[in-house]
Amino acid sequence: IYGANGVVAGKEVIAYCRIGERSAHTWFVLHELLGYPDVKNYDGSWTEWGSSIRVPIEK
């Protein structure tokens, strides 16, 4: 599933969701179980980013 969507080992991955809970699971699977070396969890996730003014948003 991850590889088919461009998520590969060696490429930086930043996981996020609405509040950080699901993204923590993604971080755990990629980093701890699959051994991806450069995975980060954006703890503030969309709640923090969406509340910020003048920050970029991409689809």
C-alpha positions, 0 to 999 in steps of 0.5 A: 500500500505504501510503496504503491503511493510513492512512500518508499524507504530512503525518502522523507515521510511526514505523517499527519492526520486531523489530531495526530493519533492515526499519524502516530500509527503510521509512523510506528508501522513505517519506522518501527515495523518496516524500518523506514529511516526518515519518518516523522510524525507531525504531532500538531497535525491538521488541527494546528496547521489549519489554524495557522494564518498564511501557511501553504496548503496543497492537495 
